[in-house]
Amino acid sequence: MPNQDDSGEHPRTSSESWAVICDEYPDLQRWAYRTEQRRHFIELRARAGQDEALGDWLALREEMRRRERSEGDVVKETLAHAYERVVNGADSLPDTEIYVCPEQRKCARRAQADAPGEPPRCDLFGSPMKPA
């Protein structure tokens, strides 16, 4: 996706915001470990799912996207598109089992299995997702 600016986008609900963080967790982790954000990421990881930490997670995501833009990298997607894809299943295949976050009360993420019978993993909470 071409470089796009997330500035001015605001979270819809905390469960939708957690869904985006959960889905992009591997990207955030790789980026944080390549940069000076590693310690901050580890501190946030200890507070995964705590609503008080959500703003810090979103700020880390925005910092990653801002740096990608400044370095000329292709930005994966805007926050608005991430909400649509992760929460509403914009890229879901029909007639495929849908899984939800193991901490459903926290996260609105919906995903499909990568392979039949193998639930996607929630890296944020460290467990397999549950059938919807």
Secondary structure, DSSP 8 states (H G I E B T S, - for coil): ------TT---S-HHHHHHHHHHHHHHHHHHHHHSTTHHHHHHHHTTTT-HHHHHHHHHHHHHHHHHHHHTT------HHHHHHHHHH-TT--TT--EEE-TTTTT---EEE-SBTTB--EETTTTEE-EE-
